[in-house]
Amino acid sequence: MCSQVISNSWKAYILLVCAFFFGISLEASNDLYSPNGKIGVRWEHPAKGLSVMYKKGEASIPVVQLKNIGLHLQPASGDEFNYVSSSVVTPIHEDYTMITGKRRHCTNEGNQQIFHFKTSQNVLLDLELRVYDDGIAFRYVFPQPAKEMYVADENTAFAFQEGITRWTQKLNQAYEDFYLKNKGRVQGYTAGQWGFPALFEVADSVFTLISEANVAKGNCGSWLNNAASESTYKVEMAEPSKVSGRWCSPWRVAIIGSLADVVESTLVTDVSEPCRLSDVSWIKPGVVSWIYWAYNHGSKDCQLIKKYIDFAADFHLPYMLIDAEWDEMGNGGNVEDALAYAKQKKVAPLLWYNSSTAWCSFGPLYRLNKPEMRQKEFAWLESVGVKGIKVDFFSQDSVATMNYFVDILEDAAKYHLMVNFHGASIPRGWQRTYPHMMSVEGVYGAEWYNNKEVLTDSAAWHNCTLPFTRNVVGPMDYTPCTFTDSQHPHLTSNGHELALLVAFESALQHLADHPEGYYAQPAEVRSFISSLPTVWDDTKLLSGYPSSHVVLARKNGDCWYIAGLNGTNGKKSLTVDLSFIQELVKEITLYADGKECNQFDIQTLPGLKKAVHEVDCLPRGGFVMKVQVKY
């Protein structure tokens, strides 16, 4: 194996210098800028690689250096890729509609340049570089390989300045851990492997979030490794990827700007493949009644399932999820009886499946692994009125696992089944390509109140970190809003819990609590939950800082829903400035913390749309403000 493609040799570097000085249609310039002029990529010299800069006012702020751009190939020929030519700079205009996510209508502007390389044996390679108004993206492309080979690993490294603050999650199979605030090292953790996404504060109020997007069949997933140098994060592939026919790496994505720029960005879906479905009319996001949090083995009990179906019917929720072990259901009925009862109650059922690729032995097992078995199962599901599936317990990000995700999505679409992946990797843009992918776990969610005490003391600050990290890249099935306790207690207020339904984006939003926990709430809260949307016309970050607090606004129709979370152990007043709302305001309803953490203070607020409201939160508290506008 040898290191190939834009190697560390002077020859390869000088060729890239030529590309940036002479191949780019920027007069007498070695910079490539975003259309708005805020983000630039500069070639400096061989030791530094590509420097990414951000313009804040008159200042030009260094964001990150892209070092060692290139790949490790097998078999190794010892032959370097030499620069051949580069394309002119071409504008990129993204304009598309999403069913789910931060906003329905997504747009972005960028500039792209493609650099062409070739070995003496005529193996061609392209490096595609895009600079958008809110970040950069690049990938490697083998346009027409003449023979089969493998990409064994990637050289690319993101090198940051020493001492900056970052929020990174230790790599694990299910992407379930805290995003730890650190300076590059975490005591006792020597592996240095960090899962995507990773957030860096490169200067005062200037951030970049690193992730990957558009993982296609034939790609593996990857992560970051800073074991060699605490501020240099190398892209590390899960395993070698076979190159046969045209091959593209996933896009390496860096969202850049203020925290609002990061949170509101759609860059991950902007660079992903467009929707592949011709008919999306059957995809119906919504709120789900979910049994597992309160009753870990509850799906074995038909009477408990009926209880949750009744709850869904009473609260006008469209869905109820029958979770693991439904193939062992008893106590007065089997799964067919439960499905018939859901139909009678006009509640659409969702069913859980084991991916049968990892450690857990909960059933049903081995029903989705082979194409013919999977399609037979999906045909049965459609025939009995099941509207979606939750598939759980996947292996880590190998090529086979990524192929399996795509196979499930493609087959599920044929039978009009929405999909939720659990115990799985993070979303990497599939929500655009396959819009029936409604949610993905990949998060330390409320389920962990079942497993350990980890969330009891940490949930509040953790919840105030997720909108700036994990939820930026795609839907997140945290299973929020629990007013009672599972095996381990929670310390967050009821106002905080209600706000999670808005703060966390997931097209299928699972209500995890005992039904009694919802029935016990004030009528206004019950009505709020019953009418809760899970898709949004727009998303805006009003204020916040990771682990401290967040005020986040989402729009659906004629209403803005504003969630406020206090991540601290002390009382905090959060500011809501409504000047961003363009329409006339008809009504403002505030669901705030009461005197005690299990109480609400619900009120109608006076004031015009441009009023600034101060909302007092309890320790680990929160609120929702519902602002109805006039058209």
Secondary structure, DSSP 8 states (H G I E B T S, - for coil): -EEESS-SSHHHHHHHHHIIIIIS-STT--EEE-TTSSEEEEE--TTT-EEEEEEETTEEEEEEEEES--EEEES--S---EEEEE---EEEEEEEE-SSSS-SEEEEEEEEEEEEEE-TT--EEEEEEEEETTEEEEEEEESS-SS-EEEEEE--EEE--TT-EEEEEE--TT--S-EEEESS-BTTB-S-EEEEEEEEEEETTEEEEEEEE---TT---EEEE-SS-TTEEEEEESS-EEE-SSEE--EEEEEEESHHHHHH--HHHHTS-----S--TT---EEEEE-TTT-TTGGGBHHHHHHHHHHHHHTT-SEEEE-TTGGG-BSS--HHHHHHHHHHTT-EEEEEEE-SSSS---SS-SSSSSHHHHHHHHHHHHHTT--EEEEE---SS-HHHHHHHHHHHHHHHHTT-EEEE-S-----SHHHHSTTEEEE--S--TTHHHH-SHHHHHHHHHHTTGGGTGGGSS--------SS--SS---S-HHHHHHHHHHS--SEEEE-S-HHHHHTS-HHHHHHHHT-----SEEEEEEEETTTEEEEEEEETTEEEEEEEE-SSS-EEEEEEGGG--SEEEEEEEEEE-SSTT-EEEEE--S-TT-EEEEEE-TT-EEEEEEEEE-
